[in-house]
Amino acid sequence: MPITTQNHALTWTDLDGVPRSSAVAYDKPSASRRQQELEDAGCSNVQIIETKPGQLPEPA
């Protein structure tokens, strides 16, 4: 049975109102931790997006 890897990236709006996106892919638990760190830092609209290997989202 093949192992399927799920990659996740994040998008958010920083404190200055600038849309951002992650430059790396995370596994789900790491993405959730990063989401909490960004929210704790005051960033808004933090979203976890499922991505394919080698693919990252554009800032919204």
C-alpha positions as CSV (number, residue, x, y, z in Angstrom):
1,M,0.0,0.0,0.0
2,P,1.5,3.4,-1.0
3,I,2.1,6.1,1.6
4,T,0.2,9.3,0.7
5,T,1.7,12.5,2.0
6,Q,-0.5,15.4,2.7
7,N,1.1,18.8,2.5
8,H,-0.3,21.9,4.0
9,A,0.5,25.6,3.7
10,L,-0.8,28.7,5.4
11,T,-2.1,32.1,4.3
12,W,-2.7,35.0,6.6
13,T,-2.8,38.8,6.9
14,D,0.0,40.3,9.0
15,L,-0.3,43.2,11.5
16,D,0.3,45.8,8.7
17,G,-2.6,44.4,6.6
18,V,-0.2,42.7,4.1
19,P,-1.4,39.3,2.8
20,R,1.2,36.6,3.3
21,S,1.7,32.9,2.5
22,S,4.1,30.3,3.9
23,A,7.2,29.5,1.9
24,V,7.3,25.9,3.2
25,A,4.9,23.0,3.3
26,Y,3.9,21.5,6.7
27,D,2.3,18.3,7.8
28,K,-1.1,18.8,9.4
29,P,0.1,18.9,13.1
30,S,2.9,21.4,12.3
31,A,0.5,23.5,10.2
32,S,-1.9,23.7,13.2
33,R,0.9,24.7,15.5
34,R,2.1,27.4,13.1
35,Q,-1.5,28.6,12.7
36,Q,-1.8,29.1,16.5
37,E,1.6,30.9,16.6
38,L,0.4,33.4,13.9
39,E,-2.9,33.9,15.6
40,D,-1.1,34.5,19.0
41,A,1.1,37.1,17.2
42,G,-2.0,39.0,16.2
43,C,-2.2,38.0,12.5
44,S,-5.7,37.7,11.0
45,N,-7.4,35.5,8.5
46,V,-5.0,32.6,9.2
47,Q,-6.0,29.6,7.0
48,I,-4.5,26.2,6.5
49,I,-4.6,25.1,2.8
50,E,-4.0,21.5,1.6
51,T,-1.4,21.6,-1.2
52,K,0.3,19.2,-3.5
53,P,4.0,18.5,-3.3
54,G,6.0,21.3,-4.7
55,Q,3.0,23.7,-4.7
56,L,2.5,26.7,-2.4
57,P,-0.4,29.1,-2.3
58,E,-0.3,32.8,-3.3
59,P,-1.1,35.4,-0.7
60,A,-4.8,36.2,-0.8
